[in-house]
């Protein structure tokens, strides 16, 4: 399995993987990434400055991904780790750790000072990994992500 930057040809398959994982996890279809417009055009959504999205592939098949971008309507020193979802085949292999390290290294190289993430209560394995990698719970959402159904918020200092 390999982590690489997203390509335009990945859009359709990646959208399918992300929505499948969200359905599998029982995530509400409103107020979460499920209804984000950019899911249909992830390559284009991550073309901006200080922004990147990585995919995990195995023999050209997309198994998941994660991205870093500016936190919408937030402080310019804060990035958001977004849309980190892996198909069942990619889980339990240390790829989450590798993906977060890859994203955090990108964030640091782009002068971000804090990384924010939102998640769901039932995504316990993800939360355990975030904690292990230095994320801490906070008691309020940040920015304007539109994900009002995500009640778990975490940050990690990048300095």
N, C-alpha and C positions, 0 to 999 in steps of 0.2 A: 504494500500500500504506500501511496505517495501523497505528499501535501504539495500543492502548487497553486499559484494565483489563478483565479477564475478566468475562463475564456468565454467569448460570446456564444460559442456552440454548447456551453454547459447550461444555459438558461432553462430550457424546458425540463431537462432531467433533474436539475437541482431543485427547481420548484416542486416537482413531484416528490422528491425525497423529503424535503422539508415539510410539506403538507402531510405526507404519510406519517412522519414521526410525530407531528403535532396531534394527529388523529389517534395514533397509537397511545400517546400519553394522556389522552382525554382533555386536551387543552381547549378552552372555549374558542369558537370561531370568531368571536368579536372581542375587541380589546386586547388582541394578541398579534403576534407575527403572522398568524394565519391569514388575516385580512389585509396585510400590508401590500400596497400596490406594487412595490418593487420586487415582490416575489416572482413576478412574471418576467422581470428584466434585471436580474441581479448583477450581471456584468455591467450594464449601463449605470446602475445605482451606485456602484463602487468605483466610478471613474474619477471622482473629484480629488482635490488635493488632500493629503494626509488621510487617505482612505484606501482600504484594500479588502478584498474578500479572497479567502483561500478555500480550495476544495480538496477533499480526500478522494483519490481514485485508486481503483484496482483494475488493471487491464482495461483502461479507458472507461470504466463504469464509475459514475459518481456515487459515493457512499456517504457524503455529508460535507459540512463546511463550517466556517466561521469568519466573521469580518470585524474590522476596526474602522470606525468613522467618528467624526466629531459628534458629540452629544447634541442633539437637536435642541436649539434654544438654550444651550448651556454655556458655561465658561469655555473659552477656546482652549484652555489647558486640560480639559476633560474629554476623554474619548469614551466610546461605548463599545464593548465587546458584544457583537450582534449575531443573531441567527446561528448559534452554534448548535447544530443538530446533526446526529449521526444515525445512519440506519443500523439495525441490530447487528449486521455483519461487521461493522467497524467498531463496535463497543468492546470494552474489556481487553484492549490490545495496547493500551498506553497512548493511543492517538489523541485523546482529549488533552493529555498533558503536553504532548508535542504541539498540538494546534494552539493551545493557550500560549505556550512559550513563543511560538512563531508570531502570533498576534501581538503579544506584549513587546517583543523585540522590535516589531514594526512601530508600535506606539511610542516606545522610548526614542527610537531613531527619528521620530517626527515631533519630538519635544512635548509630548503629552506628559502631564504630571500625575494624573489620576485616571483610573479606568473604572467604569461603571458597568454593571450588568443587572438585568432583570430576569427573574425566572419564576417558576411555579412551585408551590409547596410540595407537590408529589414528585418533582424532579430531584429526588434526594441524592442520587448518585452524582449528579452534576454539582449540587451544592457541596457535597463532600469533597469533590475535586477542587472546586473554587476555593474552599477553605484551606485545603492542603497547599494550594499555590499562592496563598497570601491574601485572598479576598476576605473582607469582613462584612457582616450584616450592618445595614444602616436602617433607620426607622422611618424613612420617607423616600419617595421617588425623586429622581433628578431629571432635569430637562423636560422635554415635551415629546415623549416617544409615542404617545397615543395608546400605549399598552396598559390601559386602566384595569385589565383583568389579571395583570401580573403583580402579585402582592409581596414578592420577595425581592429586595434590593440589596446589592452588595457593591463594595468598592475595593480597589487595590491601589495603594500608593506606588507610583512609578519612579519616585526619587529616593 
